Amino acid sequence: MIKVIECSGKDVPFGSYLEHDITSKNDVLLLKKGTVVDSRVKGLLNNYNGIIKVSVEISDKVKDAIELGKTVESDNSLVLDDTIKERTLKGVEYMYSIADSKDTAIVARDTSTILLNTVKRSSAINISLKDLKVSDDYTFKHCVDVATMAILVGQSLGLRQSDISDAATAGILHDLGKTKIPDEILNKPGRLTDEEFNIIKQHPVYGYGLIEKSRDVSENVKRGILMHHEKVDGTGYPLRITSEKIGLIGKLLAVVDVYDALVTKRPYRDDMIEPATAIEMMLSMGNQFDAEFLRSFLQCVILYPIGSSLMLSNKKVYTVVAQNIGYPLRPVVSDVITGEKLNLLTDSNCLSLTIVAGV
Ligand SMILES: [Fe+2]
């Protein structure tokens, strides 16, 4: 069922369609009727004065929610305790310091095993994205985060244990090739030149080269390192190959790597991107990711844990009471004053509401 709703510019729901042209004060056409609302369009509409009509497909969302699973009233999130964080970070740190050594692969395998065993013991099926950061140091934190998410997404995809183990090891190793990139390029504040970016784009090749001869990790892991920046539509690097040629691990790492890179503070970017914005950006990247892998990623991440408080665009404060599996941006919430429950995914009167902030 298609439903037309009216809302202000900043409340236009992600994924809805404009029901009319949007013009500037001087009558210049800014957006055409029928444009889908993605992050770019949301950004343009943020300061738009006036009411906008958009259409939303309610039935598909409801149908998808049922197909993707259900509303669940308890989080089963992975918690990495301090000892695990410390051990894995030390492992990655050491591994980077001996990048050229034949022991690198063994250290990576051992480090990923610590993470794998932690996930197995906990029987966690998802992760709260706010709990993920294990260190402020970009490279080491990023490797542990990517490996941790790769394990959970691999689980959600129903991969074999050996593939999940390979995904974790490749997650730990995937950026090893950055040790071959000069520091002044890697940590350059400000924008990279095309030439500098082309050098950075070689890091999957360098990483593959460092690990190519090792007998301690599988071919799957090596291919994952080489292909972690490939995109299913062929716009990735360094090989620019498309979906059918990108291996399982490469596709899996591509999703979790982009997410983690977006939310992590980088030398060339002052502002932090919020997890919710990063997910919206990924949804708007359309064909770059394998749909099944992206869906599995969305199924095992939690943006707003149960019990956390949120401010919605109607200026009221709510408590998260349940998750809609696969839709981390649209949980079930309860008004802190009246107790009224709203399912932000399936209640048709909620479609114009957006989460403004965690409070
Ligand atoms: Fe990378």
Residues whose N, C-alpha, C, O or C-beta is under 5 A from the ligand:
A	BS01	LIG	H174 D175
